[in-house]
Amino acid sequence: MKQQILFILLIIVNLNVYSQDKMRKVEELINETEPGWELVSEWISSAKNKIEILKVDNEKAKEALFKTQITTRSPMGAIVYQTGGILVDNGWIRILGSGNEKLNRTLPDWNFGKTITEFGKPTPFLLIADDAIGGFFLLNGGGLGKDVGKIYYFAPDTLEFEPLDLSYSEFLDFCFNNDLEKFYKGFRWTNWKEDVEKLNGDKVYNFVPFLWTKEGKEINKNSRKEVPIEEQYSLNMDFRKQLGIDK
């Protein structure tokens, strides 16, 4: 009898998992009555920092939205569906959308193989944005701490995932209105604006000495070169393992 009950419970659990993993059609994800983009647009129009909305490709946007499985009622879904991405502060911060020639990465595809193993399934975190110095912003899905739904910053100067205690919407406000000079104090070199404006959104600056070393703290004395962001991300994760940060 106990075995039969256990068997039934396992079936129920499997059915629940299946129903959670079943991906909704893109038409079900597009919210026409309460579109989140109206709110995001208002935030952008009143932003203190320089914002560039990258042109969207409608077919790519639909595909990215389907893979992300988030409705356009949410700010994240709205950005994926309505933009190719958003550049902040001359392109210093890149918020992922559905891809553009200036930022040729979609939010779901960039995460695939890193945090996503299969589209539609829960992830430990989502990489939602990054910056020109190899820092990454992540939305916690439970793999970074108990504060699910909060944003973390992978800091290239410490190689640590630092909690920002911000929701995704609050993160957008941080990007649009926060004093980014203060947040990035010590990591903006002379003429950084001119350099970053020319930097493709799929590349970052790699510094030598590395920013996490004692010698790498004086940014204007470091040498720097453009590298693919994929390369820098892998390098950062390898350093975490080599230094024993990842147990």
C-alpha positions in Angstrom: 0.0 0.0 0.0 2.8 2.4 0.9 4.5 1.6 -2.4 1.3 2.4 -4.3 1.0 5.7 -2.5 4.6 6.6 -3.2 4.1 5.6 -6.9 1.1 7.9 -7.2 2.9 10.8 -5.5 5.8 10.4 -8.0 3.4 10.5 -10.9 1.8 13.7 -9.5 5.2 15.3 -9.1 6.2 14.4 -12.6 3.0 15.8 -14.0 3.5 19.0 -12.1 7.1 19.3 -13.4 5.9 18.6 -16.9 3.2 21.3 -16.7 5.7 23.8 -15.3 8.2 23.0 -18.1 5.6 23.2 -20.9 6.5 26.2 -22.9 3.8 28.8 -23.7 3.4 30.0 -27.3 4.7 33.4 -28.1 1.1 34.7 -28.6 0.4 33.8 -25.0 3.4 35.9 -23.8 2.5 39.1 -25.7 0.3 41.2 -23.4 -1.6 43.8 -25.4 -3.8 45.1 -22.6 -1.1 45.9 -20.0 2.2 46.2 -22.0 5.2 46.7 -19.8 6.9 48.7 -22.5 4.7 51.7 -21.8 6.2 51.9 -18.3 9.8 51.2 -19.4 9.4 53.9 -22.1 8.3 56.4 -19.4 11.4 55.5 -17.3 13.7 56.0 -20.3 12.2 59.3 -21.3 12.9 60.7 -17.8 16.3 59.0 -17.4 19.2 61.1 -16.1 21.9 58.9 -17.8 22.4 58.6 -21.6 20.2 55.8 -23.0 20.2 54.3 -26.5 17.4 51.9 -27.5 18.7 49.4 -30.1 16.4 48.7 -33.0 14.5 45.5 -32.8 14.1 42.7 -35.4 10.5 41.5 -35.0 11.1 37.9 -35.9 14.2 37.7 -33.6 12.2 39.3 -30.8 9.4 36.7 -31.0 12.0 33.9 -30.9 13.8 35.4 -28.0 10.6 36.0 -26.1 9.5 32.4 -26.7 12.8 31.1 -25.4 12.7 33.4 -22.4 9.1 32.5 -21.5 8.4 35.8 -19.8 5.3 37.9 -20.7 5.6 41.4 -22.1 3.7 42.7 -19.2 7.0 42.5 -17.2 9.8 45.0 -17.9 12.2 42.2 -18.8 9.8 40.7 -21.3 9.0 44.1 -22.7 12.7 44.8 -23.3 13.3 41.5 -24.9 10.3 41.9 -27.2 10.5 45.7 -28.0 14.3 46.2 -28.2 17.5 44.7 -29.6 18.9 45.8 -26.2 19.6 49.0 -24.4 22.9 50.8 -24.1 23.5 52.9 -21.0 26.0 55.7 -20.4 27.7 55.7 -23.9 27.4 51.9 -24.0 29.2 51.3 -20.7 26.3 49.1 -19.5 24.5 46.8 -22.0 21.1 45.5 -21.1 20.2 42.4 -23.0 17.1 42.2 -25.3 16.6 40.4 -28.5 19.8 41.3 -30.3 21.1 44.0 -32.7 24.3 44.5 -34.7 25.6 46.7 -31.9 24.8 44.0 -29.3 24.5 40.7 -31.2 23.4 38.6 -28.2 19.8 37.8 -27.1 19.1 37.3 -23.5 18.1 33.6 -23.8 20.9 32.6 -26.2 23.6 34.4 -24.2 22.5 32.4 -21.1 22.3 29.0 -23.0 25.1 26.8 -22.0 26.0 29.0 -19.0 22.8 29.0 -16.8 20.2 27.6 -19.2 20.5 23.9 -20.1 17.1 23.7 -21.7 14.8 26.6 -22.6 11.7 26.8 -20.4 13.3 25.2 -17.4 14.2 27.0 -14.1 17.7 28.4 -13.9 20.0 29.2 -11.0 20.4 32.8 -12.3 20.1 34.8 -15.5 22.7 37.0 -17.0 20.7 40.1 -17.8 23.3 42.8 -18.5 27.0 43.5 -18.5 29.5 46.3 -18.7 32.6 47.4 -20.6 35.1 46.2 -18.0 33.8 42.6 -17.8 31.3 43.0 -15.0 28.0 41.0 -15.2 24.6 41.7 -13.8 22.6 38.6 -12.8 19.0 37.9 -11.8 19.0 35.4 -9.0 16.9 32.3 -9.6 17.9 30.6 -6.4 21.5 29.7 -7.2 23.1 32.8 -5.7 21.2 33.0 -2.4 17.8 33.0 -0.8 16.9 36.4 -2.2 15.2 35.0 -5.4 14.4 37.8 -7.9 17.2 40.1 -6.8 20.1 41.4 -8.9 23.7 40.5 -8.2 26.8 42.1 -9.7 29.8 39.9 -10.7 32.6 42.4 -9.9 35.7 42.0 -12.0 37.8 43.5 -9.2 36.9 40.8 -6.7 35.5 38.0 -8.8 32.6 37.8 -6.4 28.8 37.8 -6.9 27.8 40.9 -4.9 24.1 41.3 -3.9 22.7 44.7 -5.0 19.3 44.2 -3.2 17.5 45.4 -6.4 14.6 43.9 -8.3 14.8 43.9 -12.1 12.7 47.1 -12.2 14.9 48.7 -9.6 18.0 47.7 -11.6 16.6 49.6 -14.6 16.2 52.6 -12.4 19.8 52.1 -11.2 20.9 52.1 -14.8 18.8 55.0 -15.9 19.2 57.4 -13.0 21.9 56.3 -10.6 25.3 58.0 -10.2 27.3 55.5 -12.3 30.5 57.5 -11.8 30.2 56.8 -8.1 29.4 53.1 -8.6 32.4 52.6 -10.9 34.7 54.9 -9.0 38.3 53.9 -9.8 37.4 51.9 -12.9 37.0 54.7 -15.5 40.1 55.7 -17.2 40.9 59.0 -18.9 38.9 59.2 -22.2 36.8 56.2 -21.4 33.7 57.7 -23.1 35.4 57.9 -26.4 36.8 54.4 -26.1 33.5 52.8 -25.0 31.4 54.6 -27.6 33.4 52.7 -30.2 33.3 49.3 -28.4 31.0 46.7 -29.8 28.5 45.3 -27.3 29.8 41.8 -27.8 33.3 42.9 -26.6 34.8 44.1 -23.3 38.1 45.4 -22.1 40.6 43.0 -20.7 43.1 44.6 -18.4 46.7 43.7 -17.5 47.4 43.6 -14.6 44.0 42.0 -13.9 41.6 44.2 -12.0 41.4 41.7 -9.1 45.1 42.0 -8.4 46.8 44.5 -6.2 48.7 45.8 -9.1 45.6 46.3 -11.2 43.9 48.9 -9.1 45.3 51.9 -10.9 43.2 51.8 -14.0 45.1 54.5 -16.0 48.3 52.5 -15.6 46.8 49.3 -16.9 47.1 48.1 -20.4 43.8 47.1 -22.0 42.6 45.4 -25.1 39.2 44.5 -26.6 38.3 40.9 -26.3 35.1 38.9 -27.0 32.8 38.9 -24.0 32.5 35.2 -24.2 36.2 34.9 -23.7 36.2 37.2 -20.8 33.3 35.5 -19.1 35.0 32.1 -19.4 38.3 33.6 -18.1 36.5 35.1 -15.1 34.9 31.8 -14.2 38.2 30.0 -14.6 39.9 32.4 -12.2 37.2 31.8 -9.6 38.1 28.1 -9.8 41.8 28.6 -9.7 41.6 30.9 -6.7 39.3 28.6 -4.8 36.4 31.0 -4.8 34.2 28.3 -6.4 34.2 25.4 -4.0 
